[in-house]
Amino acid sequence: MTNFVSPGLSLAAALSWGAADFSGGLAAKRVNTFAVVVVAHGTGLLFMLALALLAHEPLPNRVSLLWGIAAGLVGGVGLAAFYKALAIGKMGVNAPLSAVVTALLPLLFSFSTEGLPRPWQLIGFALALTSVWLIAATPALGRPAKGLGLAVLAGIGFSGFLLFSKLAGAAAVFWPLVSARAASFLLMLTIVLSSKRDWKPISGCLWYMLVAGILDSAANALYIVATQHGRLDVAAILASLYPASTVLLARALLNERLSRMQSIGIVAALFAIAIITAK
């Protein structure tokens, strides 16, 4: 019988990550980006800490916590590089480039430790990566082709987060994420405090920041549980479909029209999900 637990949790993580990006993006239109991240990650830290205590989850070994810290740091660096890449270059190139690179490291690690998946799943992986590119790509508006290196660095950071989170969550879920979020929160707070820009959150945007922090942390937990119940490559590929959630929310709530390329990408993503999860 096909195991749908891991794919289901991975898709739930993608939906939650995409919704978190949507909520955080609304706040970032009015507030300094790093201020949004600080508030969101601080909220996520408190949320994960509360869940760890409510679940009475025992503290894992030091190795798991260290992997969690590593995940938080590389994820924070990836996030900083990602926003910088979008600021100086073509969003329509840099965003999908980072999204595709994100899935590569977990894929290679899974192939080397768990063996190759079934042939049709490899086809599904390729289709999923293509769909991510199509969904995330947007018109470049004539901006110069800059920031490609930063986009790749962002993808490597996010990819490292997915891999290190898997290693951190081998024996626990919430405490490794507490250490990860604490590390990223402190990193982002250091960046904000060293910046001369106004970073104080506007009260009207605070709700979006809080929602982004909770949804992002919830997605992290769903992803870790998904890796505990199935292959890492399947979890990473399906979770990397998060741009679809962001795009669909923008369509539903902001009346943003889908481009033909994005529509094709969403259809391709649905086919990829069916292929990857097929028995």
Secondary structure, DSSP 8 states (H G I E B T S, - for coil): ----HHHHHHHHHHHHHHHHHHHHHHHHTTS-HHHHHHHHHHHHHHHHHHHHHHTT-----HHHHHHHHHHHHHHHHHHHHHHHHHHHS-HHHHHHHHHHHHHHHHHHHHHHHH----HHHHHHHHHHHHHHHHHH----TT--S--HHHHHHHHHHHHHHHHHHHHHTTS-SHHHHHHHHHHHHHHHHHHHHH--S-----HHHHHHHHHHHHHHHHHHHHHHHHHHHS-HHHHHHHHTTHHHHHHHHHHHHH-----HHHHHHHHHHHHHHHHHT--
